Amino acid sequence: MVVGSVIGSAIFMLPAIVAPYGGLGLVSLGAAAIGAMLVAMTFADLARRVTHVGGPYAYARAGFGDFAGFLMAWGYWIALWTACAAITIAFTAYLGALIPRIGASPTLSAGAGLLLVWGLVAINIRGVREVAIVGLTTTVMKLLPLVFIGTVGLFFVDSANLPPLNPTSDGSLFVFASTFALTFWTFTGMEGVTVPTEDVINPQRTIPRALILGTLTVGVIYLLVTFAVMGLVPASQLAASPSPLTDAGLRIAGSWAGVFVSVGALISTLGALNYAMLVAGQTAMAAARDGVFPDRFQRMTRYHTPGFSFIAAGVLTSALLIMNYTKGMVGAYRFVLLIATVTIVVPYAFAAMAALVLELSDRAAGRTRRLREGVVAVLSFLVCMWVIASSGTETVYWGFLLLMAGVPVYVLVTRDRKEKTTKAS
């Protein structure tokens, strides 16, 4: 689930996003991999202490109480359906590479995206077992084209295609900071495995191991694939490509490789969207169970799934998908990607500080362990702050507005909860 959630649309679009930043884009990706490992270690420590369903939301609530828990559930939930929109945009981009008529028509692209979203909403409503079948199948299949590009592609790298370290007129530190937020996005989703803890065997042992091994695997694959693509496709062509890995496949082995990579990208994005939809529904359901989200989000279908929660995520994903097709394929993906990154990293930051609170109060743990976990939590928090700071003022502006829009919802929820308590008494 870690590999399937993290490897989605990002790696299939990222080479085009970072191409204008040259070699610093690849450096940022390496730095983001290190930052992601720190965050994964923090979530692993939290998973050993907090086994309540909900992941980042449950951790923030355990450390800071109901209101902080609500804000993080709200922000994380926004991040999830925003991520669903970003993943869907990438899916339609690669579908357009296979079927040019769809790629040339924003209407057909949006229609294909909506069909995908609502098909996966239906699968999630059917149950976790169905989601797991789709997820396992797509995870295995998505790795094939990535391994192909990241290994065979290295033998076709042309050093003339590799861009300079900093092809822009801006300072290297500024470019590195700007690119870091984009590259860190490629690792978001790893925390999804901490959400459905009720469906994990021995979660206190299984989840930490999955987080560390899964994140490490993804980091190696990302670095190999991104380097290979940057060495295969000229930077000017790469920056304008809506399907960069397809272009790389074409240069390795012709049209059949291009089709192979495009199909792999479609499978990969489908699998990641499948998991993102699952986590979105489960997070809202967990928050509703705890009384910090509207009660209807925990209403279960006859399949014992939070049907309303999945439908709400589908509606919001669809709305964002339609709105952002006015920016163009790569522009839409970049904008939605940054919004999703900010709104998901804020819960990461709260989870890191919740880990520190829980560690400081855990007198049963040894001094060495508490010191190690405390240092990792602080470093994770600093990584999150760096991502937020490097996301740009427009992105932080919209992310903050979306987060604060949840406060009135919390007021209504707590009012309803108090009324129900009064009537019950």
C-alpha positions as CSV (number, residue, x, y, z in Angstrom):
1,M,0.0,0.0,0.0
2,V,2.9,2.4,0.7
3,V,4.4,1.9,-2.7
4,G,1.0,1.8,-4.4
5,S,0.0,5.1,-2.7
6,V,3.2,7.0,-3.3
7,I,4.0,5.9,-6.9
8,G,1.1,7.4,-8.7
9,S,0.9,10.3,-11.1
10,A,3.9,12.3,-9.7
11,I,6.8,10.3,-11.2
12,F,5.1,10.2,-14.6
13,M,4.7,14.0,-14.6
14,L,7.6,15.1,-12.5
15,P,10.4,15.2,-15.1
16,A,8.4,17.8,-17.1
17,I,7.8,19.8,-13.9
18,V,11.4,20.0,-12.8
19,A,13.0,20.2,-16.2
20,P,13.1,24.1,-16.2
21,Y,15.2,23.9,-13.0
22,G,17.9,21.8,-14.5
23,G,20.2,19.7,-12.3
24,L,18.9,21.4,-9.2
25,G,15.6,19.6,-9.8
26,L,17.4,16.2,-9.4
27,V,19.3,17.5,-6.3
28,S,15.9,18.6,-4.8
29,L,14.5,15.2,-5.4
30,G,17.3,13.6,-3.5
31,A,16.8,16.0,-0.7
32,A,13.1,15.4,-0.7
33,A,13.8,11.6,-0.4
34,I,15.8,12.2,2.7
35,G,13.1,14.5,4.1
36,A,10.5,11.8,3.3
37,M,12.5,9.2,5.2
38,L,12.5,11.4,8.3
39,V,8.7,11.9,8.0
40,A,8.3,8.1,7.5
41,M,10.3,7.4,10.6
42,T,8.1,9.8,12.6
43,F,4.9,8.2,11.4
44,A,6.5,4.8,12.2
45,D,7.1,5.9,15.8
46,L,3.5,7.3,16.0
47,A,2.1,4.0,14.6
48,R,3.6,2.1,17.5
49,R,2.0,4.4,20.1
50,V,-1.4,5.3,18.6
51,T,-3.5,2.5,17.0
52,H,-6.7,4.5,16.5
53,V,-8.0,4.6,12.9
54,G,-7.3,7.9,11.2
55,G,-3.5,8.3,10.7
56,P,-2.3,11.9,10.8
57,Y,-5.7,13.1,12.2
58,A,-5.6,10.5,15.0
59,Y,-2.0,11.5,15.9
60,A,-2.8,15.2,16.0
61,R,-5.9,14.6,18.2
62,A,-3.9,12.3,20.5
63,G,-1.3,15.0,21.0
64,F,-3.3,18.3,21.0
65,G,-7.0,17.5,21.5
66,D,-10.3,17.7,19.5
67,F,-9.9,21.1,17.8
68,A,-6.4,20.4,16.5
69,G,-7.6,17.0,15.5
70,F,-10.5,18.5,13.6
71,L,-8.2,21.0,11.8
72,M,-5.8,18.3,10.8
73,A,-8.6,16.0,9.7
74,W,-10.1,18.9,7.6
75,G,-6.7,19.8,6.1
76,Y,-5.8,16.2,5.4
77,W,-9.2,15.5,3.9
78,I,-8.8,18.5,1.6
79,A,-5.3,17.3,0.6
80,L,-6.7,13.9,-0.3
81,W,-9.4,15.0,-2.6
82,T,-7.2,17.7,-4.1
83,A,-4.6,14.9,-4.7
84,C,-7.3,12.9,-6.4
85,A,-7.8,15.7,-8.8
86,A,-4.0,16.0,-9.5
87,I,-3.8,12.3,-10.1
88,T,-6.7,12.3,-12.4
89,I,-5.2,15.1,-14.5
90,A,-2.1,13.0,-14.9
91,F,-4.2,10.0,-15.9
92,T,-5.9,12.0,-18.7
93,A,-2.6,13.4,-19.9
94,Y,-1.3,9.9,-20.5
95,L,-4.6,8.8,-21.9
96,G,-4.3,11.6,-24.4
97,A,-0.8,10.3,-25.4
98,L,-2.5,7.0,-26.4
99,I,-5.6,8.5,-27.8
100,P,-4.7,11.9,-29.4
101,R,-8.3,12.9,-29.8
102,I,-8.8,12.9,-26.1
103,G,-5.6,14.8,-25.5
104,A,-6.7,17.5,-28.0
105,S,-10.0,18.1,-26.3
106,P,-10.4,19.6,-22.8
107,T,-14.0,18.4,-22.8
108,L,-13.1,14.8,-23.6
109,S,-10.2,14.9,-21.1
110,A,-12.4,16.1,-18.4
111,G,-15.0,13.5,-19.3
112,A,-12.5,10.7,-19.1
113,G,-11.3,12.0,-15.8
114,L,-14.8,12.1,-14.3
115,L,-15.5,8.6,-15.5
116,L,-12.4,7.4,-13.7
117,V,-13.2,9.2,-10.5
118,W,-16.7,7.9,-10.2
119,G,-15.7,4.4,-11.2
120,L,-13.3,4.3,-8.3
121,V,-15.9,5.9,-5.9
122,A,-18.1,2.9,-6.8
123,I,-15.3,0.4,-6.1
124,N,-14.6,2.0,-2.7
125,I,-18.2,1.9,-1.8
126,R,-18.2,-1.8,-2.5
127,G,-15.6,-2.5,0.2
128,V,-11.9,-2.6,1.3
129,R,-11.5,-6.1,-0.3
130,E,-12.3,-4.7,-3.7
131,V,-10.0,-1.8,-3.2
132,A,-7.2,-4.1,-2.1
133,I,-7.6,-6.3,-5.2
134,V,-7.3,-3.3,-7.5
135,G,-4.5,-1.8,-5.5
136,L,-2.3,-5.0,-5.5
137,T,-2.8,-5.6,-9.2
138,T,-2.0,-2.0,-10.2
139,T,1.0,-1.8,-7.9
140,V,2.7,-4.8,-9.5
141,M,1.9,-3.7,-13.0
142,K,2.9,-0.1,-12.5
143,L,6.5,-1.0,-11.5
144,L,7.2,-2.7,-14.8
145,P,7.6,0.5,-17.0
146,L,9.4,2.3,-14.2
147,V,12.0,-0.4,-13.8
148,F,12.3,-0.5,-17.6
149,I,13.0,3.3,-17.8
150,G,15.1,3.4,-14.7
151,T,17.4,0.5,-15.8
152,V,17.4,0.0,-19.6
153,G,17.0,3.8,-20.0
154,L,20.4,4.4,-18.3
155,F,22.1,2.8,-21.3
156,F,20.6,5.3,-23.7
157,V,21.3,8.5,-21.7
158,D,22.9,11.2,-23.8
159,S,25.0,13.6,-21.7
160,A,24.2,16.4,-24.2
161,N,20.6,16.2,-23.0
162,L,21.5,16.6,-19.3
163,P,20.7,20.2,-18.3
164,P,23.1,22.5,-16.5
165,L,22.9,22.6,-12.7
166,N,21.0,25.9,-12.8
167,P,19.7,27.1,-16.2
168,T,17.6,29.9,-14.7
169,S,18.6,33.5,-13.9
170,D,17.6,33.0,-10.2
171,G,20.0,32.1,-7.4
172,S,20.7,28.4,-6.8
173,L,19.3,28.5,-3.3
174,F,16.0,30.1,-4.5
175,V,15.7,27.5,-7.3
176,F,16.4,24.6,-4.9
177,A,13.8,25.9,-2.4
178,S,11.2,26.4,-5.1
179,T,11.7,22.9,-6.5
180,F,11.8,21.2,-3.1
181,A,8.1,21.5,-2.5
182,L,7.3,20.1,-6.0
183,T,9.7,17.1,-5.5
184,F,8.5,16.4,-1.9
185,W,5.0,16.0,-3.3
186,T,6.2,12.8,-5.0
187,F,6.5,11.1,-1.6
188,T,3.2,12.1,-0.1
189,G,0.8,9.3,0.3
190,M,3.1,7.1,2.4
191,E,1.1,8.0,5.5
192,G,-2.0,6.5,4.0
193,V,-1.1,3.1,5.4
194,T,-1.5,4.5,8.9
195,V,-5.2,5.4,8.4
196,P,-7.0,2.0,8.1
197,T,-5.3,0.5,11.1
198,E,-8.4,-1.6,11.9
199,D,-7.8,-3.6,8.7
200,V,-4.0,-4.2,9.3
201,I,-2.7,-7.3,11.0
202,N,-0.4,-6.5,13.9
203,P,-0.3,-2.7,13.0
204,Q,2.2,-1.7,15.6
205,R,4.8,-3.9,13.8
206,T,3.6,-4.1,10.3
207,I,2.9,-0.3,9.6
208,P,6.4,0.9,10.8
209,R,8.2,-1.7,8.6
210,A,6.0,-0.9,5.6
211,L,6.6,2.9,6.0
212,I,10.4,2.6,6.1
213,L,10.9,-0.1,3.4
214,G,8.2,1.4,1.1
215,T,9.6,4.9,1.3
216,L,13.2,3.7,0.7
217,T,12.1,1.7,-2.3
218,V,10.2,4.6,-3.8
219,G,13.2,7.0,-3.4
220,V,15.5,4.7,-5.3
221,I,13.1,4.2,-8.1
222,Y,12.3,8.0,-8.4
223,L,16.0,9.0,-8.6
224,L,16.8,6.4,-11.2
225,V,13.8,7.2,-13.4
226,T,14.1,11.0,-13.2
227,F,17.8,10.9,-14.1
228,A,17.2,8.5,-17.0
229,V,14.4,10.7,-18.4
230,M,16.4,13.9,-18.1
231,G,19.2,12.2,-20.0
232,L,17.0,10.8,-22.7
233,V,14.8,13.8,-23.6
234,P,16.2,17.3,-24.4
235,A,15.3,19.8,-21.6
236,S,13.3,22.1,-23.9
237,Q,11.1,19.3,-25.1
238,L,10.8,17.8,-21.7
239,A,9.5,21.0,-20.1
240,A,6.6,21.1,-22.5
241,S,5.8,17.4,-22.5
242,P,2.4,16.3,-20.9
243,S,3.7,12.7,-20.9
244,P,7.5,12.8,-20.4
245,L,8.0,9.1,-19.6
246,T,6.3,8.2,-22.9
247,D,8.7,10.4,-24.7
248,A,11.6,8.6,-23.0
249,G,10.2,5.2,-23.9
250,L,9.9,6.3,-27.6
251,R,13.6,7.2,-27.6
252,I,14.6,3.8,-26.0
253,A,12.7,1.4,-28.2
254,G,10.3,3.2,-30.5
255,S,6.5,3.3,-30.6
256,W,5.9,0.0,-28.7
257,A,7.9,1.3,-25.7
258,G,6.0,4.5,-25.7
259,V,2.7,2.7,-25.6
260,F,4.1,0.4,-22.9
261,V,5.0,3.3,-20.7
262,S,1.7,5.1,-21.3
263,V,-0.3,2.1,-20.3
264,G,1.9,1.7,-17.2
265,A,1.3,5.4,-16.3
266,L,-2.5,4.8,-16.7
267,I,-2.3,1.8,-14.4
268,S,-0.1,3.6,-11.9
269,T,-2.4,6.7,-11.7
270,L,-5.5,4.4,-11.4
271,G,-3.9,2.5,-8.5
272,A,-2.8,5.7,-6.7
273,L,-6.2,7.3,-7.1
274,N,-7.9,4.1,-5.8
275,Y,-5.8,4.3,-2.6
276,A,-6.3,8.1,-2.2
277,M,-10.0,7.7,-2.4
278,L,-9.9,5.0,0.2
279,V,-7.9,7.1,2.6
280,A,-10.2,10.2,2.0
281,G,-13.3,8.2,2.9
282,Q,-11.7,6.5,5.9
283,T,-10.2,9.7,7.4
284,A,-13.6,11.6,7.2
285,M,-15.3,8.5,8.7
286,A,-12.8,8.3,11.6
287,A,-13.2,12.0,12.4
288,A,-17.0,11.7,12.3
289,R,-16.9,8.7,14.7
290,D,-14.9,10.9,17.1
291,G,-17.5,13.7,16.9
292,V,-15.3,16.2,15.2
293,F,-16.7,15.8,11.6
294,P,-20.4,15.9,10.5
295,D,-22.2,12.8,11.6
296,R,-23.2,11.8,8.0
297,F,-19.6,11.0,7.1
298,Q,-19.8,7.9,9.3
299,R,-23.0,6.6,7.8
300,M,-22.4,3.1,6.5
301,T,-23.7,1.4,3.4
302,R,-24.9,-2.2,3.3
303,Y,-21.3,-3.0,2.3
304,H,-20.1,-1.6,5.7
305,T,-18.3,1.3,3.9
306,P,-18.8,5.1,4.5
307,G,-20.7,5.7,1.3
308,F,-21.5,9.4,1.9
309,S,-17.8,10.1,2.6
310,F,-16.7,8.6,-0.7
311,I,-19.4,10.4,-2.6
312,A,-18.4,13.8,-1.1
313,A,-14.8,13.2,-2.0
314,G,-15.9,12.3,-5.6
315,V,-18.0,15.5,-5.9
316,L,-15.2,17.8,-4.7
317,T,-12.6,16.0,-6.9
318,S,-14.8,16.5,-9.9
319,A,-15.4,20.2,-9.2
320,L,-11.6,20.9,-8.9
321,L,-10.9,18.8,-12.0
322,I,-13.3,20.8,-14.1
323,M,-12.2,24.2,-12.7
324,N,-8.4,23.6,-13.4
325,Y,-8.6,22.5,-17.0
326,T,-8.5,26.2,-17.9
327,K,-4.8,26.3,-16.9
328,G,-3.7,23.7,-19.5
329,M,-2.5,20.1,-18.7
330,V,0.9,20.8,-17.1
331,G,-0.3,24.1,-15.6
332,A,-3.3,22.5,-14.0
333,Y,-1.3,19.7,-12.6
334,R,1.3,22.0,-11.1
335,F,-1.3,24.3,-9.4
336,V,-3.3,21.4,-8.0
337,L,-0.1,19.6,-7.0
338,L,1.1,22.5,-4.9
339,I,-2.3,23.0,-3.2
340,A,-2.3,19.4,-2.3
341,T,1.3,19.5,-1.0
342,V,0.6,22.4,1.4
343,T,-2.6,21.0,2.7
344,I,-1.1,17.6,3.3
345,V,2.2,18.8,4.8
346,V,0.4,20.9,7.5
347,P,-1.0,17.6,9.1
348,Y,2.5,16.1,8.7
349,A,3.9,19.0,10.8
350,F,1.2,18.6,13.5
351,A,1.8,14.9,13.6
352,A,5.5,15.5,14.0
353,M,4.9,17.8,17.0
354,A,2.3,15.3,18.4
355,A,5.0,12.7,18.2
356,L,7.3,14.9,20.3
357,V,4.5,15.5,22.9
358,L,3.8,11.8,23.2
359,E,7.5,10.9,23.4
360,L,8.2,13.4,26.1
361,S,5.3,12.1,28.2
362,D,6.3,8.4,27.7
363,R,8.3,7.6,30.8
364,A,8.3,3.9,30.1
365,A,10.6,4.4,27.0
366,G,14.3,4.4,27.5
367,R,16.3,7.7,27.4
368,T,18.2,6.8,24.2
369,R,15.0,5.9,22.4
370,R,13.2,9.0,23.5
371,L,16.1,11.1,22.3
372,R,16.3,9.5,18.9
373,E,12.5,9.8,18.3
374,G,12.5,13.4,19.6
375,V,15.3,14.4,17.2
376,V,13.6,12.7,14.2
377,A,10.3,14.4,15.1
378,V,12.0,17.9,15.2
379,L,13.8,17.3,11.9
380,S,10.5,16.1,10.4
381,F,8.8,19.3,11.5
382,L,11.6,21.4,10.0
383,V,11.2,19.5,6.7
384,C,7.5,20.3,6.7
385,M,8.1,24.0,7.4
386,W,10.6,24.1,4.6
387,V,8.1,22.6,2.2
388,I,5.4,25.1,3.2
389,A,7.8,28.0,3.0
390,S,9.0,27.0,-0.5
391,S,5.5,26.4,-1.9
392,G,5.0,30.1,-2.9
393,T,2.7,32.8,-1.5
394,E,-0.2,31.9,-3.8
395,T,-0.2,28.3,-2.8
396,V,0.1,29.0,0.9
397,Y,-2.7,31.7,0.6
398,W,-5.2,29.2,-0.9
399,G,-4.1,26.4,1.4
400,F,-4.6,28.6,4.5
401,L,-8.0,29.8,3.2
402,L,-9.1,26.2,2.7
403,L,-7.9,25.2,6.2
404,M,-9.7,28.1,7.9
405,A,-12.9,27.4,6.0
406,G,-13.2,24.4,8.3
407,V,-13.5,26.4,11.5
408,P,-17.3,27.2,10.9
409,V,-17.8,23.5,10.2
410,Y,-16.3,22.7,13.6
411,V,-18.6,25.2,15.3
412,L,-21.6,23.5,13.8
413,V,-20.4,20.0,14.6
414,T,-19.7,20.9,18.3
415,R,-23.1,22.6,18.6
416,D,-24.9,19.6,17.2
417,R,-22.8,17.3,19.5
418,K,-23.8,19.4,22.6
419,E,-27.4,19.4,21.6
420,K,-27.4,15.6,21.3
421,T,-25.7,15.3,24.7
422,T,-28.2,17.6,26.3
423,K,-31.2,15.7,24.9
424,A,-29.6,12.3,25.9
425,S,-29.2,13.6,29.5
